[in-house]
Amino acid sequence: MSAGRMRRVDEAIREVLSDAVGEGLKDPRIGFVTVTDVKTSPDLRHARVFVTVLGDQDRRDATLEGLQSAHGLLQRRLARELRMKRTPALQFAYDETTDRAMHIEALLAEDDEDDR
């Protein structure tokens, strides 16, 4: 599958999952979640879904457990809306990009204060 097609598939999956999570899953463990990225294997059997979660580490862990618990419901929605030949098995992972960016920003601010 071409790189352009893989990006389109990843984006379509991200949009469907964002809508599904945004409409509210009934699991109380799932907090405020943003689906940031999806990486699908070339054979479309697996998809790693990257999410950010508002809250501390315990809240993140609980939300990831809740999302993994709801993976069957989310897979069915993917199958229904995208009508793909194969619906990938979903694996949820925390996206640390925001945390790293905030850490770098704090380091730069600290360095800026030292220069003054």
C-alpha positions in Angstrom: 0.0 0.0 0.0 1.4 3.4 -0.9 2.5 5.9 1.8 -0.2 8.4 0.6 -3.0 5.8 0.9 -1.7 4.7 4.4 -1.9 8.3 5.6 -5.4 8.6 4.3 -6.4 5.4 6.0 -4.8 6.5 9.3 -6.5 9.9 9.1 -9.9 8.3 8.4 -9.5 6.0 11.4 -8.4 8.9 13.6 -11.5 10.9 12.6 -13.9 8.0 13.3 -12.4 7.3 16.6 -12.3 11.0 17.6 -16.0 11.2 16.9 -16.7 8.0 18.8 -14.7 9.1 21.9 -16.0 12.6 21.7 -19.6 11.5 21.7 -18.9 9.9 25.0 -18.2 6.3 25.9 -20.1 5.1 28.9 -17.0 3.9 30.8 -16.4 6.2 33.8 -12.7 5.5 33.6 -12.5 7.4 30.3 -11.7 11.1 30.9 -11.1 14.0 28.5 -9.4 12.3 25.6 -8.0 13.6 22.3 -7.1 11.2 19.6 -3.9 12.7 18.1 -2.6 10.1 15.7 -3.1 6.6 14.3 -0.4 4.4 12.8 -1.7 1.4 10.9 0.3 -1.7 9.9 0.7 -2.1 6.2 -1.5 -5.2 6.2 -4.3 -3.3 8.1 -4.4 -5.9 10.9 -3.2 -3.6 13.7 -3.6 0.1 14.4 -1.8 1.9 17.2 -4.0 4.8 18.4 -2.2 7.7 20.1 -4.2 9.7 22.6 -3.6 12.6 25.0 -5.5 12.6 28.3 -6.2 15.6 30.6 -5.1 14.7 34.1 -2.4 13.0 36.1 -0.7 9.6 35.6 -3.5 7.7 37.4 -6.1 9.3 35.2 -4.1 8.5 32.1 -3.7 4.9 33.1 -7.4 4.5 33.9 -8.4 6.2 30.6 -6.1 3.9 28.6 -7.6 0.9 30.3 -11.1 2.1 29.6 -10.3 2.7 25.9 -8.8 -0.8 25.6 -11.9 -2.2 27.3 -14.0 -0.4 24.7 -11.9 -1.5 21.7 -14.6 -3.9 20.5 -17.2 -1.2 20.3 -14.8 1.1 18.6 -13.7 -1.6 16.1 -17.4 -2.2 15.2 -17.9 1.5 14.6 -14.8 1.6 12.4 -16.1 -1.4 10.4 -19.5 0.2 10.0 -18.3 3.6 9.0 -15.3 2.8 6.9 -16.3 -0.5 5.4 -12.7 -1.7 5.0 -11.7 -5.2 3.9 -10.1 -5.7 7.3 -10.8 -3.7 10.4 -7.6 -3.3 12.4 -7.2 -4.5 16.0 -6.8 -1.3 18.1 -4.1 -0.7 20.6 -4.1 2.6 22.6 -1.0 4.4 23.6 -0.4 7.7 25.4 1.1 10.4 23.1 3.9 12.0 25.0 4.5 14.7 22.4 2.6 17.4 24.5 4.5 16.5 27.6 7.8 16.7 25.9 6.9 20.1 24.3 5.9 21.5 27.7 9.1 20.2 29.2 11.2 21.8 26.5 9.3 25.1 26.9 9.9 25.0 30.6 13.6 24.5 30.0 13.8 27.3 27.5 11.9 29.6 29.9 14.4 28.7 32.7 17.3 29.4 30.4 15.8 32.7 29.4 15.4 33.7 33.1 19.1 32.7 33.7 20.2 35.0 30.8 18.4 38.0 32.4 
